[in-house]
Amino acid sequence: MALLITDQCINCDMCLAECPNEAIYEGSKVYEIDVERCTECVGFYEIQTCVAVCPIDCIVPHPEHIESNEQLMQKFKALNLFG
């Protein structure tokens, strides 16, 4: 599943540089995550790096975009990150 940044975000910039898929961007009020690019770091890391660095724990699983690890890996490959 993709991740979601809640409205509790304080725009600290910690997550922005951590995303290997460049899925995080500055929204109108808080940072947001592009669900088409978010693979929860599958294909890169064992943990979600944005979640690991968030000082207020405002990055959660997106309830509307549930995906299995296999689907996340397929998305990772489709993004052609190493192609």
C-alpha positions in Angstrom: 0.0 0.0 0.0 1.1 3.5 -0.5 1.7 5.7 2.5 -0.1 8.9 3.6 1.1 11.9 5.4 -1.6 13.1 7.8 -2.5 16.8 8.5 -0.4 16.6 11.6 2.7 17.1 9.5 4.8 20.0 10.6 6.6 20.4 7.2 10.0 19.7 8.8 11.5 18.4 5.5 12.9 15.3 7.0 11.0 12.9 4.8 11.5 14.7 1.5 15.1 13.7 0.9 14.6 10.2 2.2 12.2 9.0 -0.5 14.1 6.9 -3.1 11.1 7.1 -5.5 10.7 10.9 -5.2 7.1 10.3 -4.3 7.0 13.0 -1.6 6.2 16.5 -2.6 5.1 19.8 -1.0 1.4 20.0 -0.9 -0.8 23.0 -0.3 -0.7 22.6 3.5 1.5 19.6 4.3 3.8 17.2 2.4 2.0 14.7 0.3 2.9 11.3 -1.2 2.2 10.3 -4.8 0.5 6.9 -4.5 1.6 6.0 -8.0 5.3 6.3 -7.0 5.2 5.1 -3.4 6.5 1.6 -3.0 7.0 1.8 0.7 10.7 1.5 -0.1 10.2 -2.0 -1.4 13.1 -2.6 -3.9 15.3 -0.2 -1.9 15.2 -0.7 1.9 13.9 -3.1 4.5 12.0 -0.2 6.2 10.1 2.8 5.0 12.7 5.5 5.4 10.2 8.4 5.5 8.5 6.8 8.5 11.8 6.1 10.2 12.8 9.8 10.1 9.5 11.4 10.8 9.7 13.1 14.2 6.0 13.1 14.9 4.9 9.8 13.4 2.4 11.4 10.9 3.1 8.9 8.0 0.7 6.0 8.0 -0.5 3.3 5.6 -2.9 4.8 3.0 -6.3 3.1 3.6 -7.4 3.6 0.0 -4.3 2.1 -1.6 -3.6 -1.3 -0.1 -1.0 -3.3 -2.0 0.9 -6.5 -1.2 4.7 -6.7 -1.2 4.5 -8.4 -4.6 2.4 -5.5 -6.0 4.8 -3.0 -4.5 7.7 -4.8 -6.1 5.9 -4.8 -9.5 5.4 -1.0 -9.1 9.0 -0.6 -8.2 10.0 -2.5 -11.4 7.5 -0.5 -13.5 9.1 2.8 -12.4 12.3 1.6 -14.1 14.4 3.0 -11.4 17.4 1.0 -12.5 16.5 0.7 -16.1 
